Amino acid sequence: MRSRPAVWLRWAAVHGIPRGFLTARARRGEPLARLILGRGDRLALIEEVRVAGPLLRTPVVWATADYEVCRTVLRHNDFGVTDPAESELPGLRGLVRRVDPALPNPVEPPAMLMTDPPQHTEYRRLVARSFSPRSISGLDTRIGDLTSTLLDDLARRRQVDLIADYAAQLPAAVISEMLGLPDEDRGRILSWGNRAAPLLDIGIPWQPFRAAVDELVDVESHLGAHFRRLRAHGADGTPFSKLALDGSLTGRELISNAALLVGAGVETTVNLIGNGIIALLAHPDQLALLREDPSLWPSAVEEILRYDSPVQMTARTALRDTEIAGTPIRRGAVVVMLLGGANRDPEVFDQPDRFDITRPNAREHLAFATGIHVCLGAALARIEGATALRELFTRFPDLQVEAPAERRGLVTLHGYRRLAANLGPVPRRAAS
Ligand code: HEM
């Protein structure tokens, strides 16, 4: 059911009702509600959650910014994914199910991110073939070539938007190649990712929800046609196209998981690159270290992921009565984990607010989560992030971002909407 009233009902069930509730809680000053609605200083609100103890009790959910608690919950068999269709709230479960538009939503089943074992195990096993060390090492050279082409394009202009013209272009190109989509589809991939990104937030307003649903309708028809073409003409050699052909997934499973790759692969990596540009420009001493010793780039990427995490939160639901950090958690209770907060936990990271690319334990961050849903694209994202940042700062050493850098205005996905930049004097090789 996709008529406008049905889509509105879906919004009301999944976002509208929680939004009303969160608004009331935010008015009473509750830090989690304010954080989720984007009202207030993010880091200060995270610290409010932290000082409340390992687990903050709110009327509907638990919240934590504690590294050990996040790590434990994410790895615990007593917790599963948080699907609104399985909500314990009276009446909501039935309503959410009745108004399912059956679209390939990356944050709803059957996207693997939103399924529990045994279904999750099977989806992950099948899709993981596209991320085997062999597939990723093949992409490494390709990422270098794509980056170089993008930088050549940038060099033709002095004034650029480093998000739209660079940070977003690389992951979109990589995903379109992984899915076997033609180059012309990159703009479309960017639009899908951009307009569907708010779906990761809780209690989003009606307009962005409607825009996201329109985008999902396009995802469904475009990817559906793409996979039908592959079936008719044979695989193109990419592991994902083989998956499309071998019939191990139904059409909806295939499209939902492809849509997840687009959402998870583009909308996060763009933030890693954008957040990295800003963190490095704000800390010239750290950029100088990288110029002296480029072998530090991989550890710089870990510190960027820790310091300004592209995915700020996730949630899990208790599958049975259990206990975390000495606190009893009832079956059906939701735990919201502030990954960005865990990554600044002073118990784990010394002087967590300091940006230090030589931090010995930066890689212990939870920016890619942990446990069975640990980011499938982490190795790929690390290569994309390191290549994009290293090559950008090498090619344009005088690069300046012209204030103000605009944040995206999302809560879960944390990055910049626009980074207007002056690249400085055009390097010689670009002029030829
Ligand atoms: C800096 C970039 C990235 C960050 C910060 C990131 C972060 C995450 C996080 C936090 C999760 C777990 C969410 C949860 O458990 O609730 C996740 C899962 C996932 N990510 Fe990433 N991701 C990034 C890049 C990528 C890329 C490039 C791809 C693929 C091309 C990708 C594909 C996935 C998939 C498929 C899952 C679901 C895994 C599962 O459910 O088993 N991610 N990512």
Residues whose N, C-alpha, C, O or C-beta is under 5 A from the ligand:
A	BS01	HEM	M112 L113 R124 L261 A264 G265 T268 T269 L272 P310 V311 T314 L366 A367 F368 A369 I372 H373 V374 C375 L376 G377 A378 L380 A381
